Amino acid sequence: MKYFLYVRKSSEADEKQIQSIDDQINYWKERMTPDMEIINVFSEEHSAKEPGKRTIFNAMMDRIDK
């Protein structure tokens, strides 16, 4: 099965962040089974408090829709 991986870290409150982008990617890659394939990793590093700020997420959703 093929998957997209989306990871995000807010740039607003670094002291509140538990995992870095790389830590999140590694976390999910370690949990993959042989029948799973990550075909693309999407990542963002900024606040998304305001609507429309998750441009990478929106691009990923557009690809899923296609």
Distance bins in CASP14 RR format, pairs under 12 A and 6 or more apart:
PFRMAT RR
TARGET T0000
AUTHOR 0000-0000-0000
RMODE 2
METHOD distances of the structure
MODEL  1
1 32 0 0 0 0 0 1 0 0 0 0 0
1 33 0 0 0 0 1 0 0 0 0 0 0
1 34 0 0 0 0 0 1 0 0 0 0 0
1 35 1 0 0 1 0 0 0 0 0 0 0
1 36 1 0 1 0 0 0 0 0 0 0 0
1 37 1 0 0 1 0 0 0 0 0 0 0
1 38 0 0 0 0 0 1 0 0 0 0 0
1 39 0 0 0 0 0 1 0 0 0 0 0
2 32 0 0 0 0 0 1 0 0 0 0 0
2 35 0 0 0 0 0 1 0 0 0 0 0
2 36 0 0 0 0 1 0 0 0 0 0 0
2 37 1 0 1 0 0 0 0 0 0 0 0
2 38 1 0 0 1 0 0 0 0 0 0 0
2 39 1 0 1 0 0 0 0 0 0 0 0
2 40 0 0 0 0 1 0 0 0 0 0 0
2 63 0 0 0 0 0 1 0 0 0 0 0
2 64 0 0 0 0 0 1 0 0 0 0 0
3 28 0 0 0 0 1 0 0 0 0 0 0
3 29 0 0 0 0 0 1 0 0 0 0 0
3 31 0 0 0 0 0 1 0 0 0 0 0
3 32 0 0 0 0 1 0 0 0 0 0 0
3 33 0 0 0 0 0 1 0 0 0 0 0
3 35 0 0 0 0 0 1 0 0 0 0 0
3 36 1 0 0 1 0 0 0 0 0 0 0
3 37 1 0 0 1 0 0 0 0 0 0 0
3 38 1 0 1 0 0 0 0 0 0 0 0
3 39 1 0 0 1 0 0 0 0 0 0 0
3 40 0 0 0 0 1 0 0 0 0 0 0
3 41 0 0 0 0 1 0 0 0 0 0 0
3 42 0 0 0 0 0 1 0 0 0 0 0
3 60 0 0 0 0 0 1 0 0 0 0 0
3 64 0 0 0 0 0 1 0 0 0 0 0
4 28 0 0 0 0 0 1 0 0 0 0 0
4 36 0 0 0 0 0 1 0 0 0 0 0
4 37 0 0 0 0 0 1 0 0 0 0 0
4 38 1 0 0 1 0 0 0 0 0 0 0
4 39 1 0 0 1 0 0 0 0 0 0 0
4 40 1 0 1 0 0 0 0 0 0 0 0
4 41 1 0 0 1 0 0 0 0 0 0 0
4 42 1 0 0 1 0 0 0 0 0 0 0
4 43 0 0 0 0 0 1 0 0 0 0 0
4 56 0 0 0 0 0 1 0 0 0 0 0
4 57 0 0 0 0 0 1 0 0 0 0 0
4 59 0 0 0 0 0 1 0 0 0 0 0
4 60 1 0 1 0 0 0 0 0 0 0 0
4 61 0 0 0 0 1 0 0 0 0 0 0
4 62 0 0 0 0 0 1 0 0 0 0 0
4 63 1 0 0 1 0 0 0 0 0 0 0
4 64 1 0 0 1 0 0 0 0 0 0 0
5 21 0 0 0 0 0 1 0 0 0 0 0
5 24 0 0 0 0 1 0 0 0 0 0 0
5 25 1 0 0 1 0 0 0 0 0 0 0
5 26 0 0 0 0 0 1 0 0 0 0 0
5 27 0 0 0 0 0 1 0 0 0 0 0
5 28 1 0 1 0 0 0 0 0 0 0 0
5 29 0 0 0 0 1 0 0 0 0 0 0
5 31 0 0 0 0 0 1 0 0 0 0 0
5 32 0 0 0 0 1 0 0 0 0 0 0
5 36 0 0 0 0 0 1 0 0 0 0 0
5 37 0 0 0 0 0 1 0 0 0 0 0
5 38 1 0 1 0 0 0 0 0 0 0 0
5 39 0 0 0 0 1 0 0 0 0 0 0
5 40 1 0 0 1 0 0 0 0 0 0 0
5 41 1 0 1 0 0 0 0 0 0 0 0
5 42 1 0 0 1 0 0 0 0 0 0 0
5 43 0 0 0 0 1 0 0 0 0 0 0
5 56 0 0 0 0 0 1 0 0 0 0 0
5 57 0 0 0 0 0 1 0 0 0 0 0
5 60 0 0 0 0 1 0 0 0 0 0 0
6 21 0 0 0 0 0 1 0 0 0 0 0
6 24 0 0 0 0 1 0 0 0 0 0 0
6 25 0 0 0 0 0 1 0 0 0 0 0
6 28 0 0 0 0 1 0 0 0 0 0 0
6 38 0 0 0 0 0 1 0 0 0 0 0
6 40 0 0 0 0 1 0 0 0 0 0 0
6 41 1 0 0 1 0 0 0 0 0 0 0
6 42 1 0 1 0 0 0 0 0 0 0 0
6 43 1 0 0 1 0 0 0 0 0 0 0
6 44 0 0 0 0 1 0 0 0 0 0 0
6 48 0 0 0 0 0 1 0 0 0 0 0
6 54 0 0 0 0 1 0 0 0 0 0 0
6 56 1 0 0 1 0 0 0 0 0 0 0
6 57 1 0 0 1 0 0 0 0 0 0 0
6 58 0 0 0 0 0 1 0 0 0 0 0
6 59 0 0 0 0 0 1 0 0 0 0 0
6 60 1 0 1 0 0 0 0 0 0 0 0
6 61 0 0 0 0 1 0 0 0 0 0 0
6 63 0 0 0 0 0 1 0 0 0 0 0
6 64 0 0 0 0 0 1 0 0 0 0 0
7 17 0 0 0 0 0 1 0 0 0 0 0
7 19 0 0 0 0 1 0 0 0 0 0 0
7 20 0 0 0 0 1 0 0 0 0 0 0
7 21 1 0 1 0 0 0 0 0 0 0 0
7 22 0 0 0 0 1 0 0 0 0 0 0
7 23 0 0 0 0 1 0 0 0 0 0 0
7 24 1 0 1 0 0 0 0 0 0 0 0
7 25 1 0 1 0 0 0 0 0 0 0 0
7 26 0 0 0 0 0 1 0 0 0 0 0
7 27 0 0 0 0 1 0 0 0 0 0 0
7 28 1 0 0 1 0 0 0 0 0 0 0
7 29 0 0 0 0 0 1 0 0 0 0 0
7 38 0 0 0 0 0 1 0 0 0 0 0
7 40 0 0 0 0 0 1 0 0 0 0 0
7 41 1 0 0 1 0 0 0 0 0 0 0
7 42 1 0 0 1 0 0 0 0 0 0 0
7 43 1 0 1 0 0 0 0 0 0 0 0
7 44 1 0 0 1 0 0 0 0 0 0 0
7 45 0 0 0 0 1 0 0 0 0 0 0
7 54 0 0 0 0 0 1 0 0 0 0 0
7 56 0 0 0 0 1 0 0 0 0 0 0
7 57 0 0 0 0 0 1 0 0 0 0 0
7 60 0 0 0 0 0 1 0 0 0 0 0
8 17 0 0 0 0 0 1 0 0 0 0 0
8 19 0 0 0 0 0 1 0 0 0 0 0
8 20 0 0 0 0 0 1 0 0 0 0 0
8 21 1 0 0 1 0 0 0 0 0 0 0
8 24 0 0 0 0 1 0 0 0 0 0 0
8 25 0 0 0 0 0 1 0 0 0 0 0
8 41 0 0 0 0 0 1 0 0 0 0 0
8 42 0 0 0 0 1 0 0 0 0 0 0
8 43 1 0 0 1 0 0 0 0 0 0 0
8 44 1 0 1 0 0 0 0 0 0 0 0
8 45 1 0 0 1 0 0 0 0 0 0 0
8 46 0 0 0 0 1 0 0 0 0 0 0
8 47 0 0 0 0 1 0 0 0 0 0 0
8 48 1 0 0 1 0 0 0 0 0 0 0
8 53 0 0 0 0 0 1 0 0 0 0 0
8 54 1 0 0 1 0 0 0 0 0 0 0
8 55 0 0 0 0 0 1 0 0 0 0 0
8 56 0 0 0 0 1 0 0 0 0 0 0
8 57 1 0 0 1 0 0 0 0 0 0 0
8 60 0 0 0 0 0 1 0 0 0 0 0
9 16 0 0 0 0 0 1 0 0 0 0 0
9 17 1 0 1 0 0 0 0 0 0 0 0
9 18 0 0 0 0 1 0 0 0 0 0 0
9 19 1 0 0 1 0 0 0 0 0 0 0
9 20 1 0 0 1 0 0 0 0 0 0 0
9 21 1 0 1 0 0 0 0 0 0 0 0
9 22 0 0 0 0 1 0 0 0 0 0 0
9 23 0 0 0 0 1 0 0 0 0 0 0
9 24 1 0 0 1 0 0 0 0 0 0 0
9 25 0 0 0 0 0 1 0 0 0 0 0
9 43 1 0 0 1 0 0 0 0 0 0 0
9 44 1 0 0 1 0 0 0 0 0 0 0
9 45 1 0 1 0 0 0 0 0 0 0 0
9 46 0 0 0 0 1 0 0 0 0 0 0
9 47 0 0 0 0 1 0 0 0 0 0 0
9 48 0 0 0 0 0 1 0 0 0 0 0
9 56 0 0 0 0 0 1 0 0 0 0 0
10 16 1 0 0 1 0 0 0 0 0 0 0
10 17 1 0 0 1 0 0 0 0 0 0 0
10 18 0 0 0 0 0 1 0 0 0 0 0
10 19 0 0 0 0 0 1 0 0 0 0 0
10 20 0 0 0 0 0 1 0 0 0 0 0
10 21 0 0 0 0 0 1 0 0 0 0 0
10 44 0 0 0 0 1 0 0 0 0 0 0
10 45 1 0 0 1 0 0 0 0 0 0 0
10 46 1 0 0 1 0 0 0 0 0 0 0
10 47 1 0 1 0 0 0 0 0 0 0 0
10 48 1 0 0 1 0 0 0 0 0 0 0
10 49 0 0 0 0 1 0 0 0 0 0 0
10 53 0 0 0 0 0 1 0 0 0 0 0
10 54 0 0 0 0 0 1 0 0 0 0 0
11 17 0 0 0 0 1 0 0 0 0 0 0
11 20 0 0 0 0 0 1 0 0 0 0 0
11 21 0 0 0 0 0 1 0 0 0 0 0
11 44 0 0 0 0 1 0 0 0 0 0 0
11 45 1 0 1 0 0 0 0 0 0 0 0
11 46 1 0 1 0 0 0 0 0 0 0 0
11 47 1 0 1 0 0 0 0 0 0 0 0
11 48 0 0 0 0 1 0 0 0 0 0 0
11 49 0 0 0 0 0 1 0 0 0 0 0
11 53 0 0 0 0 0 1 0 0 0 0 0
12 45 0 0 0 0 0 1 0 0 0 0 0
12 46 1 0 0 1 0 0 0 0 0 0 0
12 47 1 0 1 0 0 0 0 0 0 0 0
12 48 0 0 0 0 1 0 0 0 0 0 0
12 49 1 0 0 1 0 0 0 0 0 0 0
12 50 0 0 0 0 0 1 0 0 0 0 0
12 53 0 0 0 0 0 1 0 0 0 0 0
13 46 0 0 0 0 0 1 0 0 0 0 0
13 47 0 0 0 0 1 0 0 0 0 0 0
13 49 0 0 0 0 0 1 0 0 0 0 0
14 20 0 0 0 0 1 0 0 0 0 0 0
14 45 0 0 0 0 0 1 0 0 0 0 0
14 46 0 0 0 0 0 1 0 0 0 0 0
14 47 0 0 0 0 0 1 0 0 0 0 0
16 47 0 0 0 0 0 1 0 0 0 0 0
17 23 0 0 0 0 1 0 0 0 0 0 0
17 24 0 0 0 0 0 1 0 0 0 0 0
17 45 0 0 0 0 1 0 0 0 0 0 0
17 47 0 0 0 0 0 1 0 0 0 0 0
18 24 0 0 0 0 1 0 0 0 0 0 0
18 27 0 0 0 0 0 1 0 0 0 0 0
19 25 0 0 0 0 1 0 0 0 0 0 0
19 26 0 0 0 0 1 0 0 0 0 0 0
19 27 1 0 0 1 0 0 0 0 0 0 0
19 28 0 0 0 0 0 1 0 0 0 0 0
19 43 0 0 0 0 0 1 0 0 0 0 0
20 26 0 0 0 0 1 0 0 0 0 0 0
20 27 0 0 0 0 0 1 0 0 0 0 0
20 43 0 0 0 0 0 1 0 0 0 0 0
20 45 0 0 0 0 1 0 0 0 0 0 0
21 27 0 0 0 0 0 1 0 0 0 0 0
21 28 0 0 0 0 0 1 0 0 0 0 0
21 41 0 0 0 0 1 0 0 0 0 0 0
21 42 0 0 0 0 0 1 0 0 0 0 0
21 43 1 0 1 0 0 0 0 0 0 0 0
21 44 0 0 0 0 1 0 0 0 0 0 0
21 45 1 0 0 1 0 0 0 0 0 0 0
21 46 0 0 0 0 0 1 0 0 0 0 0
21 56 0 0 0 0 0 1 0 0 0 0 0
22 28 0 0 0 0 0 1 0 0 0 0 0
22 29 0 0 0 0 0 1 0 0 0 0 0
22 41 0 0 0 0 0 1 0 0 0 0 0
22 43 0 0 0 0 1 0 0 0 0 0 0
22 45 0 0 0 0 0 1 0 0 0 0 0
23 29 0 0 0 0 0 1 0 0 0 0 0
23 30 0 0 0 0 0 1 0 0 0 0 0
23 43 0 0 0 0 0 1 0 0 0 0 0
24 30 0 0 0 0 0 1 0 0 0 0 0
24 31 0 0 0 0 0 1 0 0 0 0 0
24 41 0 0 0 0 1 0 0 0 0 0 0
24 42 0 0 0 0 0 1 0 0 0 0 0
24 43 0 0 0 0 1 0 0 0 0 0 0
24 44 0 0 0 0 0 1 0 0 0 0 0
24 45 0 0 0 0 0 1 0 0 0 0 0
25 31 0 0 0 0 0 1 0 0 0 0 0
25 32 0 0 0 0 0 1 0 0 0 0 0
25 38 0 0 0 0 1 0 0 0 0 0 0
25 40 0 0 0 0 0 1 0 0 0 0 0
25 41 1 0 0 1 0 0 0 0 0 0 0
25 42 0 0 0 0 0 1 0 0 0 0 0
25 43 1 0 0 1 0 0 0 0 0 0 0
26 32 0 0 0 0 0 1 0 0 0 0 0
26 38 0 0 0 0 0 1 0 0 0 0 0
26 41 0 0 0 0 0 1 0 0 0 0 0
28 36 0 0 0 0 1 0 0 0 0 0 0
28 38 1 0 0 1 0 0 0 0 0 0 0
28 41 0 0 0 0 1 0 0 0 0 0 0
28 43 0 0 0 0 0 1 0 0 0 0 0
29 36 0 0 0 0 1 0 0 0 0 0 0
29 37 0 0 0 0 0 1 0 0 0 0 0
29 38 1 0 0 1 0 0 0 0 0 0 0
29 41 0 0 0 0 1 0 0 0 0 0 0
30 36 0 0 0 0 0 1 0 0 0 0 0
30 38 0 0 0 0 0 1 0 0 0 0 0
31 38 0 0 0 0 0 1 0 0 0 0 0
32 38 1 0 0 1 0 0 0 0 0 0 0
39 60 0 0 0 0 0 1 0 0 0 0 0
39 63 0 0 0 0 1 0 0 0 0 0 0
39 64 0 0 0 0 0 1 0 0 0 0 0
40 56 0 0 0 0 0 1 0 0 0 0 0
40 59 0 0 0 0 0 1 0 0 0 0 0
40 60 1 0 0 1 0 0 0 0 0 0 0
40 63 1 0 0 1 0 0 0 0 0 0 0
40 64 0 0 0 0 0 1 0 0 0 0 0
41 56 0 0 0 0 0 1 0 0 0 0 0
41 60 0 0 0 0 1 0 0 0 0 0 0
42 54 0 0 0 0 1 0 0 0 0 0 0
42 55 0 0 0 0 0 1 0 0 0 0 0
42 56 1 0 1 0 0 0 0 0 0 0 0
42 57 1 0 0 1 0 0 0 0 0 0 0
42 58 0 0 0 0 1 0 0 0 0 0 0
42 59 1 0 0 1 0 0 0 0 0 0 0
42 60 1 0 1 0 0 0 0 0 0 0 0
42 61 0 0 0 0 1 0 0 0 0 0 0
42 62 0 0 0 0 0 1 0 0 0 0 0
42 63 0 0 0 0 1 0 0 0 0 0 0
42 64 0 0 0 0 0 1 0 0 0 0 0
43 54 0 0 0 0 0 1 0 0 0 0 0
43 55 0 0 0 0 0 1 0 0 0 0 0
43 56 1 0 0 1 0 0 0 0 0 0 0
43 57 0 0 0 0 1 0 0 0 0 0 0
43 59 0 0 0 0 0 1 0 0 0 0 0
43 60 0 0 0 0 0 1 0 0 0 0 0
44 52 0 0 0 0 0 1 0 0 0 0 0
44 53 0 0 0 0 1 0 0 0 0 0 0
44 54 1 0 0 1 0 0 0 0 0 0 0
44 55 1 0 0 1 0 0 0 0 0 0 0
44 56 1 0 1 0 0 0 0 0 0 0 0
44 57 1 0 0 1 0 0 0 0 0 0 0
44 58 0 0 0 0 0 1 0 0 0 0 0
44 59 0 0 0 0 0 1 0 0 0 0 0
44 60 0 0 0 0 1 0 0 0 0 0 0
45 53 0 0 0 0 0 1 0 0 0 0 0
45 54 0 0 0 0 0 1 0 0 0 0 0
45 55 0 0 0 0 0 1 0 0 0 0 0
45 56 0 0 0 0 1 0 0 0 0 0 0
46 52 0 0 0 0 0 1 0 0 0 0 0
46 53 1 0 0 1 0 0 0 0 0 0 0
46 54 0 0 0 0 1 0 0 0 0 0 0
46 55 0 0 0 0 1 0 0 0 0 0 0
46 56 0 0 0 0 1 0 0 0 0 0 0
46 57 0 0 0 0 0 1 0 0 0 0 0
47 53 1 0 0 1 0 0 0 0 0 0 0
47 54 0 0 0 0 1 0 0 0 0 0 0
48 54 1 0 1 0 0 0 0 0 0 0 0
48 55 0 0 0 0 1 0 0 0 0 0 0
48 56 0 0 0 0 0 1 0 0 0 0 0
48 57 1 0 0 1 0 0 0 0 0 0 0
48 58 0 0 0 0 0 1 0 0 0 0 0
51 57 0 0 0 0 0 1 0 0 0 0 0
51 58 0 0 0 0 0 1 0 0 0 0 0
52 58 1 0 0 1 0 0 0 0 0 0 0
52 59 0 0 0 0 0 1 0 0 0 0 0
52 61 0 0 0 0 0 1 0 0 0 0 0
54 60 0 0 0 0 1 0 0 0 0 0 0
54 61 0 0 0 0 1 0 0 0 0 0 0
55 61 0 0 0 0 0 1 0 0 0 0 0
55 62 0 0 0 0 0 1 0 0 0 0 0
56 62 0 0 0 0 0 1 0 0 0 0 0
56 63 0 0 0 0 0 1 0 0 0 0 0
57 63 0 0 0 0 0 1 0 0 0 0 0
57 64 0 0 0 0 0 1 0 0 0 0 0
58 64 0 0 0 0 0 1 0 0 0 0 0
58 65 0 0 0 0 0 1 0 0 0 0 0
59 65 0 0 0 0 0 1 0 0 0 0 0
59 66 0 0 0 0 0 1 0 0 0 0 0
60 66 0 0 0 0 0 1 0 0 0 0 0
END
